[in-house]
Amino acid sequence: MTPEEAKAYIQSRGVFGSVLGLDTIGAIMDELNHPERSIKCIHIAGTNGKGSTAHMISAVLTEAGYQTGLYTSPALESFNERFCLNEEPITDEDLAAATEKVKAAAEAVVEKGGAEATCFELETAIAFVYFWDKKVDFAVIEVGLGGRLDATNIIPGPKCAVITKIGMDHTEYLGDTLEDIAAEKAAIIKFGTGGVVMAPQSSEGVRQVIEKRAWDKGARIYDGEQYKLQLVKADLDGQLVTSRSLAYHPLGRFRINLLGRHQLENAGNALAALVALMEEKYVIPFEAIRQGINHVKLHGRFEILSKSPMVLIDGAHNLDGIQCFVDNLDDYFLKTDKPYRLNLYFGMLKDKDIDGCLKLLVPRAEKISTLTPDNERAVDAEAMAEKIKNEYGKDVTAFDSPEAALDTLDDADDVVNAFVGSLYMIGKVRTAFFNR
């Protein structure tokens, strides 16, 4: 199987949609002799912050000398970036080799009367095959959707389970209350789980759901709030931070490249997970923590592409994410000694709280444009523009491509051009920007 054939095969599974449940992935793993059972996993669920937390944990473990796999979704620009080994994307050759094994297993399942695998089920199986073949010491696994019925939950009992901040998203699958959603996500906690990291939560009910699940499964709880980094100074090149949470060995001051106050919380979740591993006698030097977190650069997460003109992108794709975006926008650009004017480019999927997002974004924007994310669930740019015009009385321009939108960047030194919304839009914008 060539790399091109491998990617074409995976993409062809898109016709089977998104199906929650563990029956098909379980059957595929049976055919593959369950590689996931031989891998020490850090499993991460939550509404926001999963990707950042996963990358920080992976980077620190890699810096500490561990062979570390990382599986995240969705891809921003390259499919291969979904599967990383020591922070490097899978090679085309390794992708083809793993896909060939998974394809044979998936076909065997169908021959025995089982269901066709979805893209995500195949991708999850590929990740476990790849990590097992590479004999990883740890695999950091990000949940795709929810937790209980997500394909990644085929993991038996992770070394550490991390629950990031819970918000209202994917309610049609996960439930109509924060507590219902928390229960779905906390289902990644199982008997055999070592530590459970719980991020700061907005609801006491959510905390209680996570705590009860951890207690019922005999897992230790680590409060991410206790490990949150403290900001010393922030600018557009990064943040100087400190942590006094590890009182017996202070980390001291160090820089991180990620922007935004929310990354201090995500780093706290990562630190808590690392402490959980350290308490199981895994050696993780404090210098590895400093260097690992410092090295993380996440594309598409409040990322500055250019300072002249000022261009930033942020894949904030739900209400909590947009709230975080506007908080950071205010901190860095709008509520400053020399405030910027906002030139907003926006695109979102249909199943998000678009009304809530617009209420936060539109009042801050001097100029608004819309784009269509590259996904079948996207709101068309023209429809989004019409909605904003009708509801807010603002002139809005709809663009049919990232390239066309980028041609309209405002280069005034007091303007920030911000592309915000679905990662399926942000990835295309980023690629187009650097290909100009």
C-alpha positions as CSV (number, residue, x, y, z in Angstrom):
1,M,0.0,0.0,0.0
2,T,1.3,3.4,-1.0
3,P,0.9,6.5,1.2
4,E,-1.6,7.9,-1.4
5,E,-3.6,4.6,-1.3
6,A,-3.6,4.7,2.5
7,K,-5.0,8.2,2.7
8,A,-7.5,7.6,-0.1
9,Y,-8.7,4.5,1.8
10,I,-9.2,6.4,5.0
11,Q,-11.0,9.2,3.3
12,S,-13.3,6.8,1.5
13,R,-14.7,5.7,4.9
14,G,-16.2,9.2,5.2
15,V,-19.4,7.8,3.6
16,F,-20.1,5.9,6.9
17,G,-20.3,9.1,8.9
18,S,-19.7,9.4,12.6
19,V,-20.9,6.5,14.7
20,L,-20.4,6.5,18.5
21,G,-19.8,3.1,20.1
22,L,-17.1,0.6,20.9
23,D,-18.3,-2.5,19.0
24,T,-16.6,-1.9,15.7
25,I,-13.3,-0.5,17.1
26,G,-13.3,-3.5,19.6
27,A,-13.7,-6.0,16.8
28,I,-10.9,-4.4,14.8
29,M,-8.7,-4.5,17.9
30,D,-9.5,-8.2,18.3
31,E,-8.2,-8.8,14.8
32,L,-5.0,-6.8,15.6
33,N,-4.5,-8.6,19.0
34,H,-5.2,-5.5,21.0
35,P,-2.1,-3.4,20.7
36,E,-3.8,-0.7,22.9
37,R,-3.6,-3.1,25.9
38,S,0.2,-3.0,25.8
39,I,0.6,0.7,25.8
40,K,0.7,3.1,28.8
41,C,-1.8,5.8,27.9
42,I,-2.6,9.3,29.1
43,H,-6.2,9.7,28.0
44,I,-7.6,13.3,27.7
45,A,-11.3,14.3,27.5
46,G,-13.0,17.6,27.9
47,T,-14.7,20.4,25.9
48,N,-11.8,22.8,25.5
49,G,-8.0,22.6,26.1
50,K,-7.6,18.9,25.2
51,G,-5.1,19.6,22.3
52,S,-3.0,22.1,24.2
53,T,-2.8,19.8,27.3
54,A,-2.0,16.8,25.2
55,H,0.8,18.6,23.4
56,M,2.4,19.8,26.6
57,I,2.3,16.4,28.2
58,S,3.8,14.8,25.1
59,A,6.5,17.4,24.8
60,V,7.6,17.0,28.4
61,L,7.7,13.2,28.2
62,T,9.7,13.5,25.0
63,E,12.1,15.9,26.7
64,A,12.4,13.5,29.6
65,G,13.7,10.8,27.2
66,Y,10.6,8.7,26.8
67,Q,9.5,7.4,23.4
68,T,6.1,9.2,23.2
69,G,3.2,8.9,20.9
70,L,0.6,11.6,20.5
71,Y,-2.8,11.2,18.8
72,T,-5.0,14.3,18.3
73,S,-7.8,15.5,16.1
74,P,-8.7,17.2,13.9
75,A,-5.8,17.8,11.7
76,L,-5.1,21.5,11.0
77,E,-3.1,21.4,7.8
78,S,-1.6,17.9,7.3
79,F,-3.3,14.5,8.0
80,N,0.0,13.1,9.2
81,E,0.0,15.6,12.2
82,R,-2.7,13.5,13.8
83,F,-0.2,10.9,14.7
84,C,3.1,12.0,16.2
85,L,6.1,10.2,17.6
86,N,8.3,12.4,19.9
87,E,6.5,15.5,18.6
88,E,7.2,14.6,14.9
89,P,4.3,13.7,12.5
90,I,4.2,10.2,11.2
91,T,6.0,9.6,7.9
92,D,4.1,8.6,4.9
93,E,5.8,5.2,4.9
94,D,4.8,4.5,8.5
95,L,1.3,5.7,7.8
96,A,0.9,3.3,4.9
97,A,2.3,0.4,6.8
98,A,-0.1,0.9,9.8
99,T,-3.0,1.6,7.5
100,E,-2.4,-1.7,5.6
101,K,-2.6,-3.7,8.8
102,V,-5.8,-1.9,9.9
103,K,-7.4,-2.2,6.5
104,A,-6.9,-6.0,6.6
105,A,-8.4,-6.1,10.2
106,A,-11.4,-3.9,9.2
107,E,-12.1,-6.0,6.2
108,A,-12.0,-9.2,8.3
109,V,-14.5,-7.7,10.7
110,V,-16.9,-7.0,7.8
111,E,-16.4,-10.5,6.4
112,K,-17.6,-11.9,9.8
113,G,-20.7,-9.8,9.7
114,G,-19.5,-6.7,11.5
115,A,-20.0,-3.1,10.6
116,E,-18.0,-1.0,8.3
117,A,-15.5,1.2,10.2
118,T,-15.8,5.0,10.2
119,C,-12.8,7.3,9.4
120,F,-12.3,8.0,13.1
121,E,-12.4,4.3,14.1
122,L,-9.8,3.5,11.4
123,E,-7.6,6.5,12.5
124,T,-7.7,5.4,16.1
125,A,-6.7,1.9,15.2
126,I,-3.9,3.2,13.1
127,A,-2.6,5.3,16.0
128,F,-2.5,2.2,18.3
129,V,-0.8,0.1,15.7
130,Y,1.8,2.8,14.9
131,F,2.6,3.4,18.6
132,W,2.8,-0.3,19.3
133,D,5.1,-0.9,16.3
134,K,7.3,2.0,17.6
135,K,7.4,0.5,21.1
136,V,6.4,3.8,22.7
137,D,6.8,4.3,26.5
138,F,3.7,6.4,26.6
139,A,0.9,7.4,24.3
140,V,-1.0,10.6,24.8
141,I,-4.5,10.1,23.4
142,E,-7.0,12.9,22.8
143,V,-10.7,11.9,22.8
144,G,-12.5,12.7,19.6
145,L,-16.0,13.3,20.9
146,G,-17.4,12.8,24.4
147,G,-15.6,9.9,26.0
148,R,-17.8,6.9,27.0
149,L,-18.6,5.8,23.4
150,D,-15.6,7.4,21.7
151,A,-13.4,5.0,19.8
152,T,-10.4,6.0,21.9
153,N,-12.2,4.6,25.0
154,I,-11.1,1.1,23.9
155,I,-8.2,1.9,26.2
156,P,-8.5,-0.4,29.2
157,G,-7.3,1.7,32.2
158,P,-5.1,4.7,31.4
159,K,-2.1,5.5,33.5
160,C,-3.7,9.0,33.8
161,A,-7.0,10.4,32.8
162,V,-7.3,14.1,32.3
163,I,-10.7,15.9,32.2
164,T,-10.3,19.5,30.9
165,K,-12.9,22.2,31.3
166,I,-16.4,21.0,30.5
167,G,-18.8,23.2,28.5
168,M,-22.0,23.0,26.5
169,D,-21.0,21.4,23.2
170,H,-22.2,18.4,21.1
171,T,-25.3,18.3,23.2
172,E,-27.2,16.2,20.7
173,Y,-24.8,13.4,21.5
174,L,-23.7,14.1,25.1
175,G,-26.7,15.5,26.9
176,D,-28.4,18.8,27.7
177,T,-26.7,19.6,31.0
178,L,-23.1,20.1,32.0
179,E,-23.5,17.2,34.5
180,D,-24.7,14.9,31.7
181,I,-21.8,15.9,29.5
182,A,-19.3,15.5,32.4
183,A,-20.6,12.0,33.0
184,E,-19.9,11.1,29.3
185,K,-16.4,12.5,29.4
186,A,-15.6,11.1,32.9
187,A,-16.3,7.6,31.5
188,I,-12.7,7.4,30.4
189,I,-11.9,6.8,34.1
190,K,-11.8,3.1,34.7
191,F,-10.6,0.5,37.2
192,G,-6.8,0.5,36.8
193,T,-6.6,4.3,36.1
194,G,-3.7,5.7,38.1
195,G,-4.4,9.4,38.5
196,V,-7.4,11.6,37.4
197,V,-6.6,15.2,36.6
198,M,-9.6,17.5,37.0
199,A,-9.3,20.9,35.4
200,P,-11.0,23.9,37.1
201,Q,-14.7,23.7,36.4
202,S,-17.4,26.3,36.3
203,S,-20.0,24.1,38.0
204,E,-19.8,22.3,41.3
205,G,-22.1,19.7,39.8
206,V,-19.5,18.9,37.2
207,R,-16.8,18.5,39.9
208,Q,-19.0,16.1,41.8
209,V,-19.6,14.0,38.7
210,I,-15.9,13.6,38.0
211,E,-15.0,13.1,41.6
212,K,-17.6,10.3,42.1
213,R,-16.4,8.5,39.0
214,A,-12.8,8.7,40.2
215,W,-13.7,7.4,43.6
216,D,-15.9,4.6,42.3
217,K,-13.0,3.4,40.1
218,G,-10.4,3.8,42.8
219,A,-8.4,6.5,41.1
220,R,-6.5,9.3,42.8
221,I,-7.7,12.9,42.0
222,Y,-5.3,15.7,41.1
223,D,-6.8,19.2,41.0
224,G,-5.5,21.1,38.0
225,E,-6.2,24.4,39.8
226,Q,-3.4,23.7,42.3
227,Y,-0.9,23.4,39.4
228,K,-1.9,26.3,37.3
229,L,1.0,28.5,36.2
230,Q,1.2,32.0,37.5
231,L,1.7,34.8,35.0
232,V,4.7,37.2,35.5
233,K,4.6,39.0,32.2
234,A,3.0,38.5,28.8
235,D,3.7,40.0,25.3
236,L,3.0,38.9,21.7
237,D,6.1,36.7,21.8
238,G,5.0,34.5,24.7
239,Q,4.5,34.5,28.5
240,L,6.9,34.5,31.4
241,V,5.4,32.3,34.0
242,T,6.2,30.6,37.3
243,S,4.8,27.8,39.4
244,R,5.0,27.4,43.1
245,S,2.7,24.3,43.1
246,L,5.6,21.9,43.4
247,A,6.7,23.4,46.7
248,Y,9.4,20.8,47.3
249,H,11.1,21.7,44.0
250,P,9.9,25.1,42.6
251,L,10.1,25.3,38.8
252,G,11.1,28.9,39.0
253,R,10.5,31.3,36.1
254,F,10.4,30.2,32.6
255,R,8.9,31.2,29.2
256,I,6.2,29.5,27.2
257,N,5.5,30.3,23.6
258,L,1.7,29.9,23.8
259,L,-0.4,33.0,24.2
260,G,-3.4,33.5,26.4
261,R,-4.3,33.2,30.0
262,H,-6.2,29.9,29.2
263,Q,-2.8,28.3,28.4
264,L,-1.8,28.8,32.1
265,E,-4.7,26.6,33.0
266,N,-3.9,24.0,30.3
267,A,-0.3,23.9,31.5
268,G,-1.6,23.3,35.1
269,N,-3.6,20.3,33.8
270,A,-0.4,19.0,32.1
271,L,1.7,19.5,35.2
272,A,-0.9,17.7,37.4
273,A,-0.7,14.7,35.0
274,L,3.0,14.7,35.1
275,V,3.0,14.8,38.9
276,A,0.6,11.8,38.8
277,L,3.2,9.9,36.7
278,M,6.1,11.0,39.0
279,E,4.2,9.7,42.0
280,E,4.2,6.3,40.2
281,K,8.0,6.6,40.2
282,Y,8.4,7.7,36.5
283,V,11.4,10.0,36.3
284,I,10.5,13.4,34.9
285,P,13.2,16.0,35.6
286,F,12.0,19.5,36.3
287,E,14.2,20.9,33.6
288,A,12.3,18.6,31.2
289,I,9.1,20.2,32.4
290,R,10.4,23.7,31.8
291,Q,11.9,22.9,28.4
292,G,9.1,20.7,27.2
293,I,6.3,23.3,27.9
294,N,8.5,26.0,26.5
295,H,9.0,24.1,23.2
296,V,5.3,23.7,22.5
297,K,4.0,25.7,19.6
298,L,0.4,25.1,18.7
299,H,-0.7,26.3,15.3
300,G,-4.2,27.8,15.1
301,R,-4.6,28.5,18.8
302,F,-4.4,32.3,19.2
303,E,-1.5,32.2,16.9
304,I,0.1,35.4,15.5
305,L,0.9,34.8,11.8
306,S,2.3,38.3,11.2
307,K,2.8,41.5,13.1
308,S,2.8,43.8,10.1
309,P,0.0,43.6,9.2
310,M,-1.2,42.2,12.5
311,V,-2.8,38.8,11.6
312,L,-3.9,36.2,14.1
313,I,-5.8,33.0,13.9
314,D,-7.8,31.1,16.5
315,G,-9.7,27.8,16.2
316,A,-12.2,28.8,18.9
317,H,-15.2,26.8,17.7
318,N,-17.7,26.8,20.6
319,L,-19.1,29.3,23.0
320,D,-16.5,28.7,25.8
321,G,-13.7,28.9,23.2
322,I,-15.0,32.2,21.8
323,Q,-15.3,33.6,25.3
324,C,-11.6,32.7,25.8
325,F,-10.7,34.3,22.5
326,V,-12.4,37.6,23.3
327,D,-10.7,37.6,26.8
328,N,-7.3,37.2,25.1
329,L,-8.2,39.7,22.4
330,D,-9.1,42.3,25.1
331,D,-5.9,41.5,27.0
332,Y,-3.5,41.8,24.1
333,F,-5.2,44.2,21.7
334,L,-8.4,45.9,22.6
335,K,-8.2,47.0,26.2
336,T,-4.7,48.3,26.2
337,D,-2.9,51.6,26.3
338,K,-3.0,51.7,22.5
339,P,-6.1,49.7,21.5
340,Y,-6.4,48.1,18.1
341,R,-9.4,48.0,15.9
342,L,-10.8,44.6,15.0
343,N,-11.1,43.3,11.5
344,L,-12.9,40.0,12.0
345,Y,-13.1,37.0,9.7
346,F,-15.5,34.4,11.0
347,G,-16.7,30.9,10.0
348,M,-18.5,28.2,12.1
349,L,-20.2,24.8,11.9
350,K,-24.0,24.5,12.0
351,D,-24.1,22.5,15.3
352,K,-22.4,25.3,17.4
353,D,-24.0,28.1,19.5
354,I,-23.6,30.6,16.7
355,D,-25.9,33.2,18.3
356,G,-24.0,33.1,21.5
357,C,-20.7,33.4,19.7
358,L,-21.9,36.4,17.6
359,K,-23.0,38.2,20.7
360,L,-19.5,38.2,22.0
361,L,-17.7,38.9,18.7
362,V,-19.8,41.4,16.7
363,P,-19.8,44.3,19.2
364,R,-16.0,44.2,19.2
365,A,-15.6,44.2,15.5
366,E,-15.3,47.3,13.3
367,K,-15.3,45.3,10.1
368,I,-16.7,41.7,9.6
369,S,-16.2,39.1,6.9
370,T,-17.3,35.5,6.7
371,L,-15.8,32.3,5.2
372,T,-17.2,28.8,4.8
373,P,-15.2,26.1,6.8
374,D,-14.1,23.1,4.8
375,N,-16.6,20.7,6.3
376,E,-20.0,19.3,5.3
377,R,-21.5,20.8,8.5
378,A,-20.3,24.3,7.8
379,V,-22.5,27.4,7.7
380,D,-22.2,28.9,4.2
381,A,-20.4,32.2,4.2
382,E,-23.2,34.0,2.4
383,A,-25.8,32.6,4.9
384,M,-23.6,33.7,7.8
385,A,-23.1,37.2,6.4
386,E,-26.9,37.6,5.8
387,K,-27.6,36.5,9.4
388,I,-25.2,39.1,10.8
389,K,-26.6,41.8,8.6
390,N,-30.2,41.0,9.6
391,E,-29.5,40.7,13.3
392,Y,-26.9,43.4,13.9
393,G,-27.4,45.8,11.0
394,K,-23.7,45.6,10.0
395,D,-22.3,45.4,6.5
396,V,-20.6,42.0,6.1
397,T,-18.5,40.6,3.2
398,A,-18.7,36.9,2.4
399,F,-15.6,35.3,0.8
400,D,-15.5,32.1,-1.2
401,S,-11.9,31.3,-0.4
402,P,-9.2,32.0,2.2
403,E,-7.1,33.5,-0.5
404,A,-9.7,36.1,-1.4
405,A,-10.1,37.0,2.3
406,L,-6.4,37.4,2.8
407,D,-6.3,39.8,-0.1
408,T,-8.4,42.2,2.0
409,L,-6.1,42.4,5.1
410,D,-6.0,45.8,6.7
411,D,-2.4,46.8,7.1
412,A,-3.0,49.8,9.3
413,D,-0.8,49.7,12.4
414,D,-3.8,50.0,14.8
415,V,-5.8,47.1,13.2
416,V,-5.7,43.4,14.2
417,N,-7.0,41.1,11.4
418,A,-8.4,38.1,13.3
419,F,-9.6,34.8,11.7
420,V,-11.7,32.9,14.3
421,G,-13.9,29.9,14.3
422,S,-13.9,26.4,13.1
423,L,-10.5,24.6,12.8
424,Y,-11.7,23.4,9.4
425,M,-11.5,27.1,8.3
426,I,-8.4,28.1,10.3
427,G,-6.2,25.3,8.8
428,K,-7.0,26.4,5.3
429,V,-6.4,30.1,6.2
430,R,-3.0,29.2,7.7
431,T,-1.9,27.3,4.7
432,A,-3.1,30.0,2.3
433,F,-1.3,32.7,4.3
434,F,2.1,31.1,4.1
435,N,1.6,30.1,0.4
436,R,0.9,33.7,-0.6
